[in-house]
Amino acid sequence: MLQHTEGLLHRITRMPVARRILLVIWLVLAGIIVWNISTVENWIIFNWIFLGLLLLDFKKDQKPINWLAFLPKGVLLLFILYYIYRYAPYIWYKLASWEMKNIKHIFNWNHLFRSIPFNDASFVRIYQPEWLTIFLRWVYGYGFSLALWVAVIRSFLTRDTGKMLRYVLSSHTFQLPIIVPFYTTVLLQEVWYVLGHPDGMARNFTPEQAAVWSLNCFPSMHTSVSFAILLLALREKGKIFRRLMVTYCSLIIFSTMYLEIHWVIDVIAGMILGWGTVKIVDKLYEKWGERAVKEKGATVEATVLKRDLQNN
């Protein structure tokens, strides 16, 4: 990665002064946005180390596009995504509170899920050393957003806005409208709450907070988001990124059961949802690609026709 940085600095010094200044401004803006992204959920040093490791081989997936051609749209997209992310936790908490007060769930699955053998995932908690619990709290606590952001930031460095959007659309964006109907019709609370155990995340909730934050269990969105990103990460050429992301996303899914957050059926449903949204976005990109090819073909045909008419 140091070689890539030195190469970029060398190319910058060879640019005309005006282009050099413009490039530096765009890169500084991108850096400011990334820093602000990290402040939303107060990234700790391990988050930055993790991001740094994932960026070691971004060159393997980088598109042959000029930085100055990419940066305006790349920085704009990064800012829009950050702005949405900045206010998402507040909106989510308000929705959860409103749901608790106003929605009368049609189904109550607490007793049903509790009665299904092994559905509480007790088999993954046979070995529970303190160090593993602390580590998995970090994995789960940041996993819902960190898995997405490290993929988006790396895609930014590969100069690929299409890939940035693909990660976002395949995870939170398309999954939320599919998952909300389940949350509003099905009452299913987290494993620890239903079983009367201490909160696996040690969040020190009041009884009222616990009742709100233990809602919205089926399907597991931590799982669906992580599994979608895992599937997309498998398509990347960089082996370091691919292997680390597959490991991290798998750990997020595992942590939901280890920490008594989600039931096994929640996790299975989440994986199905994650796979489904990836396929939906694949189809959309395929359609957009076909349309772009047709439009480009029509433009070329019109240009040739115009030239022929001028020659005649």
Number of C-alpha atoms within 10 A of each C-alpha: 13 8 8 13 10 11 11 12 11 11 11 16 10 10 12 9 11 8 13 15 13 13 19 13 13 18 17 12 16 21 13 13 20 16 12 16 21 17 12 14 14 11 14 12 9 10 16 13 11 15 19 14 13 22 21 17 20 22 16 12 17 17 13 9 12 9 16 16 11 18 24 14 13 22 19 14 16 22 19 12 18 19 14 10 14 16 11 13 13 10 11 11 13 12 12 18 16 12 17 16 10 9 14 12 15 10 12 13 14 17 11 10 20 15 11 12 9 14 18 24 21 15 11 15 13 9 10 11 9 9 9 13 18 12 12 22 20 17 22 23 15 17 23 20 16 21 22 20 22 20 22 22 18 24 24 23 20 23 25 20 19 12 17 24 18 21 25 20 17 27 27 22 15 18 22 12 10 12 19 14 10 17 19 19 15 20 19 26 25 26 27 19 19 16 14 8 10 13 18 20 17 9 10 10 12 8 8 8 12 16 15 18 17 19 19 23 22 24 25 26 26 27 30 30 33 31 27 29 25 24 18 20 21 15 10 15 15 19 16 15 23 19 15 16 24 18 12 18 27 15 18 26 26 19 27 26 24 25 25 24 24 31 27 21 18 25 24 17 17 26 22 16 26 28 21 17 22 24 14 14 18 14 12 13 14 12 12 12 12 12 12 12 12 12 12 12 12 12 12 12 12 12 12 12 12 12 11 10 9 8 7 6
